[in-house]
Amino acid sequence: MPPRRWIDEAVFLVFLLLAFIGLTPFHAPDPLIEQLGAAAKTGAGDTMRQIAYLAAFAAIVLVAIRRHGAKALSSLPLVLLGLLLWCVASTLWSPDPAVTVRRAGLAIVLVVSAMMSVETLGAEKAMKLWRWVLFAVLLINLASVKLVANAVHPAGEADPALVGNWRGVYVHKNIAGAVGAITALIFLFTPRAQWRQKLYDLAVVALALFFTVMTRSKSSLGLLVIATLAGAVYRVAWRREIDRVIALVGLGLVLVAGSVFVASDQGLFTRLFSDPQQFTGRTQIWNAEVAFIRDHLLFGSGFGTFAGTGGVSPLARYVSGWVSTDAANGHNGYLQLLVTVGGIGFLLAMVALVLVPVVQFWRREALAQKTVLFAVFVFLVLHNLMETDFLEGDGVAWVAYLLMLAMLGNLKRGEA
């Protein structure tokens, strides 16, 4: 290994461990905080967590500048930087500017850390280290179920449906399920030169699938199937132009058929979204978000103000009951972006987080390496329909999305 190269890798590993395990694994939520809801939280964050991320951020920037000089900044997409600046600007109309500044600061730290780390190491080495961390997390999650009480949702949960579901090192089974699904996708689609290596990967896929099933995270399990099919189609169809056209026509037909089905039975969807018990209570949040967006379309409430601001949610005037006090997030990344950063921030986010990657995936270069990233991309884009990942603190799904973007961009620059 070249001199100091191990330092670059060690710094990246520290960042990955902070994001995917954290400083307090197996941490159970404080019952008092849960009882009081979002209004009890201040958004100040954990001091040690902030210090750890800042230390990792400083080290990552230093090694990136040492290796690439000013060119290290080229790894930061301009549209994504524009989105971050808009998040900071929303301090001007935020009901709690201090919280917005802190959370926007964390978003900047995470974006820069992920982008510069991958630029320093290269997409291939970064993926290799990420795989090792995911594998280690998977083994810890599986072993902890028998060894650590908090690795399984205990009796007495506020939501009885959670009892008995596996969550491993994470605070909730939905987070654990998403990590398990991402692990399965990465090990399934990583290109391998030898069949023995692929057999090892398939064994890891089986373990990750088993853990995801035991979390009983329905959204992660369903999206895992869709992302797997999407990755397989991408890998096969993108080899030739005619196959790509056929795949796109097929997708178009599926979308048309879906639209016809929705149009033919609008009453079904009206009933679904008017029933507060559907989608495990998410419809109450979604309806309140839509009502808020109608009145604050351009600017939103301010970045990071959805919950945990020392007061009630911005949705408090649009809904009563638990949604106004206890909802920790919007359970839909797209709606929450509209609520917090408004239509302007939403457009910046869609260009930076969806449109730019789609353009990069459209090209057929480095197809084998892109396939695994495409599967993760599809999973997380769809995951945001049921959960909030985009710009959601240091959530593992958001960090995974940033790593996917960074590796995709690094592959593009490597081809140039």
N, C-alpha and C positions, 0 to 999 in steps of 0.2 A: 504494500500500500504506500503511495507517495507520502512524503512528509506532511504532517498536519491534516492529511485527508481524513484520518480517523476523528479529528476534532470536528470537522464539518458534519460527519455522520452522527457523532455523539450528540451534537447540538440539535440535529433534526429528530433524533430519537427522544430526546428530552421533551421536545415540543409535542411529538406524537403521544408520548405517555401522559403528558398533562391533559391532552385533549381526549384521549380514549380511556384513560383510567382515572386521572385526576388525583388530587391530594387526599381525598376522603372516600376511597372505594367502600362499597357496602354501606354507605351512609343512608340511614333511614330518615325521612322527613320529620321535622319537629312536629309532634302532634298539636302543640299550641299554635304554631304558625299555620298548620293546615286548618285548624278550627277557626282561626280568625280570618283566614283567607288572604287574598292579595293585598288587602288594605293594611295588613300587619307588616308587609315587606317594604323596605326602604329603597331598594335598588342600589344600595351602597356597595354590595358585593363583599366577598370574603377577602380580607386584607392579604393573607398569605397567598391566595390564588392570584390576586392582582400582581403581587411582587414576583411570583414565579413566572407568570406570562411576560411581564416586562423584562425580567432577566433573560428569558429565552429569546425574546424579541431583540434585545440589544446584542446578544451573542450571534444570532442569525444575521442581523444587518452587518455586523463586523466581519464575519467570515465571508459574506457575499461581496462586500466591498473589497476585501483583501484579495479575493479570487478574480473578480470581474471589474473592479473599479466602478466608475460611474455607469457602466453598462448594466450593472445589476438592477438599475431602475427600469430597464427595458422590460423586465418581467412583469411589471405592474400595468395591466390593461387600462387605457385611458378612460373608457366608459365606466369601468368599475371604480376608478378613482373619483370620477364625477359623481357616482352614486354615494360614495363615502362622504364627499364634500357636502352633498345635499343633506345627508343625515346630520352632519355637524351644523349646517345652516338652519335646520329645523329647531335648533335651540332657541331661535328668535321667537317662535310661537309655541314652544312646548310649555305645558302647565308646570313642569318641573325641570328647568334647564340643567340643573346639576346632574340629575339622573341621565338625561339625554347626552350630556357631555361624556359622562363615564361610560355609558354603553356604546356610544359612537367611538370613543377611544379604544375600547376593547375590540370593536369590529375592525378598526384600522390595524391594530396589533395583529389580529388573526390573519387578515388578508395579506399583509406585508410578510408575515412570518411564513405562511404557506407558499406564497409565490416565490420569495427569495430563496427559501430552502430548496425547492425543486430546481430552481435555476442554478443553484450552486452545485447540486449533486447530479443533475440530469434526471430525466423522467424514469429511465430504467433503474438506476440505483435507488431513487426515492421510492419507486413501487416495490422494490425488493425489501427495503426496510419497513415499509408500510405493511406488507404481507406478514413479515415476522411479528410485528406488533399485534396485528389482528389475530394471528395464530396464538400468540401468548395470551391475549385477552380471552379467546375462545376456550383455551385449556383452563384458565383461571375460573371462568364462568361455569364450566362443567363441573370442575372439582369443588367449587364453593357451594354448590347446591346441597351437598352432603355435609360440608364442614362449617358453613357459616349460616346462621339463622336468617340474616337479612338478605340472603341471596334468593329467597323465595318470598313473595308477598304473604305476610302473616295474617292470621285471623285478626279481626278487628279493624280491617281496612274500611275507610269511609265508603268505598265502593266494594260491596261483597263479591262482585264478579272478578275482582283481582286476586282474591285469596287462592293461594296454591300455584299461581303463575310464576314461572322462573323469571328472575331479573338480573341475576349475577351481580356484577360490581355496580350496576346502575340503579338509579332511584326508582325507575318505572319499567314495566315489562315492554312498553312500546319502544323505548329507547334501546333496550336489549334486543328486541326483535329486529329493529332496523340494522343494528350492528351485525347481528347474525346473518341477515340477508345480504348485506354488503360484503361480508366475508365470503359467503358462498359464491357470489357473483365474481369476485376478484379471483378466487382460486379456480373457478370453473373456466374462465375465459383467458387467463394469463397464458400466452403462447409458450409451449415447451418443445425442446428439441428431442428429448428422450422420453420413451413411453413410461419408464420407471418414475420419472419426475411427474408425469401426468397422473399416474396411479396414486402417487402421494397426494397430489392436489385433489383428486377425486375423493380420497379418504377424508381430507379436511372439509370438502364440500358436504359430505354425508354428516359429519359431526356438526357443522354449522347449521345444516338443515334441521337436524334433530333438536338442537338447542332452540332454534327459531320456532319450531312447532311447539316446544314445551313452554315458550313464553306466551303462547296463545295470542300473539299479536296478529289479528286477522288481516289488517291492512298490509303489513310487511310480507305475510305469506302470499297473499293474492298478488301483490306487486312483484314479488320475487318471480312468480311464474311468468308474468307479462314481460319483465325485464330480461329474463332468460330467453324467451322467444324472440324478443327484439334484438338481443345480442347475436343470436344464431342467424337471424335473417340478415342483419347487417354484415356479418362475417361472410356469408355466402353471396348475398345479392350485390354487394359493392365491388366484387371482383370484376364484373363486366357491366358496361353501360346498359345493355338490354335487360339484364337481371335487375338492375337498380330501378329502371323504369317500371318493370313488372311489379316489383315490391311496392313502389309508390302508388301505382294504380290500385293494387290490392288494398293498401292502407286507405286510399280515397274511398273505395267501395265500402269498406268497413265503417268509415266515418259517415258516409251517406246513409247506410243502413241504420246506424245508430240514430242519426238525426230524424229519419222517418219514424223510427220506433218512438222517439220522444214526442214527435208531433202528433202521432196517432193516439197517444194516451197521456195527454198532459195532466189529466186528473190524478194519475198515479203519482207523478212527481209533486203535484200540489199537495197531495195528502202526506207524502213523505216529509216534505220540508215544513209542513205546518204542524207535524207531530213532534213535540219537544223530546220525546223518548227515542226518536230515530237516530241512528248513527251515534249511539251512546251519548245522547244529549248534545251533540255538536250543533244540531239544527238551531237550537236556541242562540248559540253564539253567532252562527252564520247570519241568521236573520237580523240580529242586533248590529252586526258589522255592516251589512248592506244598508240598513237604515242610517247608520252614522256616515257612511261613504256618500250617500246622497246629499248630505248637508255640508260635507267637508271634502269635496272631490279633489281639488287641486293640491292642497297642502297637508291634509291629514292632521293628526293630533300632535305630531312630533315624534321623532324616532325614539324607540325604547319606552314608550309611555303606555303600552297596552295594559300592563299589570306591574305590580311591585314598585309603585312610585310613591309609597307613603300615603296614598289616598285611594280613591276608587278608580276603577277603569274608566276610560273615556266613553265607554258604552253605558255608563250608569244611567244617563237620561233616556236611554232607548230601550232598556230592559230592566226588569226587577228580579229579585231573587239571587241565586248563587252566581249567575253570570256576571253581575255587576261587581261582585266582591271576591269570588273565588277562582274565576277563570284565569289561569296562569298564562295562557296564550290563546290565539284565535283558532287553533286546530285547522288552519288553512293558510299556508304561507302567502298565497296571492292576496286573499282578503286582508290579512294582517298588514301586508305592505301598503295596501290602499288606505287602511285605517291610520297607520302611523306616519308614512311619508307621502301620502296623497298620490294623485294621478301622475304628477311630475316625477316623483321618486319611483313610482311603479314602472313608468316607461323606461327610465334609466336602468332599473333592475332587470326588466325583461330583455332589453338589448344586451346588457352585460352578462346575464346569467343564463339566458336561453338562446337568443338569436345568434350571438357570436359563436357559441359552441356548435350550434346547428350548422352554420356556415363551415366551420372547421371540420365537422364530421362529414359534411357533404363530399369533401375531397377524398380521394381514394388512397393517398399516400400513407405509408406506415399503417396499413389496414389491420395487421395482426395486433399491433400495440394499441390501436384505437378501439378495437372491439371491446376490450374489457372496460375502457373508460366510457364507451357508449352505453353498455349495460348498466353501469353505475348511474350515468346521466339519466337514462330513462326511469330507473327506479326512483331517484330522488326528485325528479321533476313531477312524477305522479304522486310520490309520497307527500309532497306539499299540498296536495288536494285534501288530505285528511289530517295532516300534522303541520306544524310551523317549523321549518328548518331554515329558510332564507334569513340571514342576518340575525339569527336567534342566539345571541351570546356566544358561548363556546360549545354549543351543542355538537355532539359527535357527528350528526348527519350534516350539519353546516360545514364542519371542518372537512368531512369527506368530500363534500361538494367543491370546496376550495382546492383540495388536493387534485381532484379530477380536472378542474379548470387549469390549474398550474401545469399539470403533466401534459394536457392537451396543447397548451400554448408552447411548452418547451419542445414538444415533438414538432410543432410547426416551425419554430425557429431553427431546429436541428436540420429540417429539410431544406431550408433556404440556402 
